[in-house]
Amino acid sequence: MFYGAMKIVLGKPIKAVFRPWVEGMENIPREGPAILASNHLSFSDSFFLPSMLDRKVTFIAKAEYFTTPGVKGKLTAAFFKGVGQLPVDRSGARGAGEAAIKSGIAVLERGELFGIYPEGTRSPDGRLYRGKPGGLARVALATGAPVIPVAMIDTEKVQPVGQVMPKLSIRPGIRIGRPLDFSRYHGMEHDRFILRSITDEVMYEIMKLSGQEYVDIYATAAKRMLAEQGQAEKGQVDPPADADA
């Protein structure tokens, strides 16, 4: 009920103001479980996609959004619960992965839609990065749910990192691909080569839908390299503190 209310509060303004376009809506099943595997360009991806779907879709959010104390913290928690986000403790990499998998399985066992970003984090530069093989593939094999590739288009241009006000002149889009069936791999969820194969197949479909340049490294590694590069460039530009001594 709260989700429906939040969808009215957020969904209608999003549609009216940004006018997102959608292709492939017919690929979303009217009922039954399915995994929506999407590229991740912007924080707003988790709002644009649900606002355009008739069915509820549940994504995963870091636990801090739900546990921050104070009035602001309670409002933030209520907001994320209202838009269908599930809290996952990311304090440990392995623990976070297992928690995400269990959460996804629970959503799908209820016959609902589960949304996941295989890259694991937002793209730092608009390119598509290597998908992480654990969560997506294991949830798909554990539940038998079809995987629907989704491409978010230009959402990173609506509100670039560091910009407070969104650009109303940008009209983002969503391309939804045909469902992928991985039932041929049933019972092989512990085979890391199978998990990688499934993930790569999904990422290839997302790449075709999005038109993004593909980079065969993890986005987390790319962010780390960009940060190190930025620090190195800053070190070259800034003179030592005692340069004029």
N, C-alpha and C positions, 0 to 999 in steps of 0.2 A: 504493500500500500504506500509506504514511504517512497519507494522507488518510483512508483507511478506519479506521485506528487512532485518529486524532484525532476522527473522527466518533463512534466508540464512546465515547471518553473524555468528549467534550463533549455529543454529541447526546442520549444517553440521560439524563444528569442534567438537561439543559435540558427535555426532554419530561416527565420525572418531577416536577421542581420547579415549572416555570412552566405546564405543560399548555397550550401554544399551540394555538389552534384554527385550522383551515385550511378554506377554501372554494375550490373550483375546481381541486383537485389533478388532475382529469382533463384539464385544459388543458396540462399539462406532457407533452410527447411522451416516449414510452418510449425512443426512440433518435433520433439525428440532432441537428444543431445547432439552437440556438434562443437568442434574446437575452431575458433577464429584465430588464425595465426597471422599477425600483422607486422609490417615494418613499423619502426618507431622513430618519428621525426620530431615530435613535440609533446609537451605535457598535455596539450589539448586533445591528443589522439583519443584518449579514454573518454572524452566527452563528445567529440564529433561523431564517432562511430555509433555509440549507443543512442544518440539523439536521432539517428536516421533509421534505426531498426524498430520494428513493431514489438519484437521480443526482447526480454531482459537479457543482457550480457554481463557476466561477472568477470572483472579483472582482479589482479592482485596488486596491493599497495603495501609499502613498508609500514611496519607496526607503529612507528613513531607518529604517524598521522592519527592514530587512534588512542595513543596513550599520553599525549602531551597534557599536562595539568592546566587548570584555570579555565576561564570562560571561553577564551579563544580556542583552547585545546578541545573543549567539549563541542564547540560549534564545528570545528574542523572534522572531528570524529563523526558527528552526525551527518555532515555533508558527504563524506566519503562512503559511509554506510548507505546513505540515500541514493547515491549514484551507482551502487552495486559493487563497491570495492571490498575485497577481503584482506584483512591484515595478515602479514607474514613477517615473522621475526628474522631479520637478515643479519643478526649479530655473528652468525657463523655461516660460512659459504655452504657447507654440506647440509647443515641443519636447515638453512633457508631453502635449499633445493628440495629437500624432502618435504618440508612444510608446504611448499608451492604445489608439489605433485599431489599430496594428500588433499589439498584444498580443491585442486582441479578435478580430481576423481570424484569428490563429494558433489561438486556442482553438476557434473555430467550424469552421475547416478540419479540425480533428481530430474533428469530429462531436460536440463537447461543448456544455455550457451555459455561456454567458457572462453574468455579472451586471453591471449598470451602473446608476448613479444619475444620471439625466439632469439633476437639479438641480445636480450637481457638488459639493455639500457638504450637510451636515446642515441641516435647517430650524432657524432660530433660535427659532421660536415655535410650532411645530406646524402651521403653514399650509403649503400647497403652492405652491412658487415656479416661475417660468418655467424650462423646460428649456433646456439649452444645446444648440444645433443641430449642433455638429460631430461629436462622438464617436458617439452613438447612431445617427443617421441615416446617417452615412458607413459605419459597420460593417455596418448592415443592407443598404445598397445594394451594398456590395462583396462580400458573401457570399450575399445572397438569403435569409438566415435569417429566419424569422418572429420578430416582436417580441411578447413576452408581457407585458402590463402587470401589475404586482404592487403591491398596497397593503399596507404594514405598518401594523398598527393597535395603538396604545397602547404601542409599544415605548419611547417616550420617557418613559413614566410608570414603567417598570420600574426604571430607574436614571437619574433626572434629573441633569443636569450639576452636578458638585460633590458629589454624594452617593456615598459609598463603598459602602455596602451596598444591594443591590437590594431592591425591594419585592416580597416573595413573594406579596402579596395581589393583585397585578395579573396578570391573565391576558391576554397579548397575542394578537393574531390576525394572520392572513395571508389576503388575498383575491387569487386568481389569475384574471385575465381571459382571454378567448379570444384566441388568436394573431391578430396583425395582419399582413396580407400587403401589402408595398410593392413587389412585383415590377413594378407598373405604372410605377414611376419608374426602372426599370433604365437605366443609362447616363447618369443625370442627377445623379450625385453631386457635380458641381461647380456645380450651380445652387443658390445660397444660399436662394432662395425655396422650392425643393423641400425642402431640408434643414429649413427652418423649419416648413414644412407638416407634414412627417413627425413632427417633434418635438412640435408642438402637438397633433397627433392622439393621440399616445401619452400626453401629459400630460392630455388631456381624459379618456381612458379611466382613467388612474390616479385622477383627481379623482372620477370616478363611483364607483370601487371604494372609495376611502378615505373619501369624504364630507368631505374637507378643504376649507376655504376657499381659493380660488385667488388668488394675488397675481401680477400680470403684471410682475414685476421679478425679477432674478436674486437668489438667496439670498445670494450674496456681497455684493451691494450692500445688501441688507437688514441683514446683519450689520455692515457698515461704518456704516450710518446709526444703528443701535442703539448701537454703540460711541461714535459722536460725540455722540449724545443723552445717553448716560450720562456722558460727560466734561463736557458742558455743564451737566447737572444737578448734578454734583459741584462744578463751579466756582461755581454759584450758592449752594450750601449752605455750602461752605468759605470762610471769610473770608480776605482777603489776610493774608499773614504779618505785615505791619506795621500791621494794622488798629487795634491798641491802642497803637501807638507814640505 
